[in-house]
Amino acid sequence: MGMIGGGIGSFIGAVHRMAATLDNEIELVCGAFSSHPARSKESGLRWYLPESRIYGSFEEMILREKELPEGERMDFVSIVTPNHLHFLPAKLAL
């Protein structure tokens, strides 16, 4: 699973991360956790993601993940930005 938004301090991000991993079938593998690249990096490092999979923007994340081999890239993305900001990342991810 990739995540857009939901960085450190985000209530809904924590809820989505916990719910996704309840059955041990889903793993957080990448993210663009904030519109501020340094905050995104801080969040990703806190959750033990490799720096190469922590992105500074959702655009960068989606485009770079698409370049990875199918077995290595995220299987799906959880968009946990404020509701009015869901459209652009969802459209780009399709």
N, C-alpha and C positions, 0 to 999 in steps of 0.2 A: 504494500500500500504506500502510495505517496500522499503527502498532505500539503495543502495550500492554506496558509494561515494557521492559527492554533498554536502559536509560539508560547514561550514562557509567560505566564500570567493570564493566559486565555482560558476561561472556564470551559467553553464549549470544545476547545481543542483537547483538553484533558479528558473530557467525557468521551469524545470520539476515539481517542487513543485507547482508553481503557475498555470501552465497549468492543472495539475491533479485535482486541486480543483475548477476550474472555474464553474463547474455545481453543486457544493456541493454534489456530489455523492461519492467522493473519499476522504479518510482521511489517512494522514500519521500516521502509528501506530508503526513503528519500523525502525531502521536503523543501519547500520555500515557506518558511514559518512566519515571515514578517515582510513588510514592504521595505524594511530597513535591513540591508544585507548583514550588518554586524549582529543584529538581534536574531536573525535567522540562523546564522552560524552558531551563536551562543546556544540557541535552543537545540539545534541538531547535535552539537557536541555533548550537551547534557544528556541526550537520549542515545548516546554512543553510536551515532551514525558516522560513517567515514566522511571526511571533509569533501571528498569528490562527489558525494551525493547530497550535500547541503547547498542549496541554491539561493541566490540573492533576489530572484524574482520568479514568479510563476511561469513567465515566458521562457526564461532560461531553463527551468526545470523540465517543462514539457518538451521543449525542443531537444534538449540533451538526452533525456530519457528515451525519446523516440529513436535516437541513434544507437542505443545499446542493443545487443542481441536480445531476442525475445525472452529467453530464459533468465536474463539478468535485469531487465528493466522492471519498473513497477507494473503490477497487474491492473491496478485501478487507482484513482485519486479520490481522496476525501477533501472536499472544498469546505473549509470552516471559517471563511471570511464572513464579514457582515453580509446579510442576505442580499442587499442591493449590489454587492460586488461579485456575485456568483457567475454571471453570464459570460464575461470574457474568458476566464480560465476554463469554464466548461466547454465553451465553443472551441477553444484552441486544443483542448484535450481530445475532442472527437476525432 
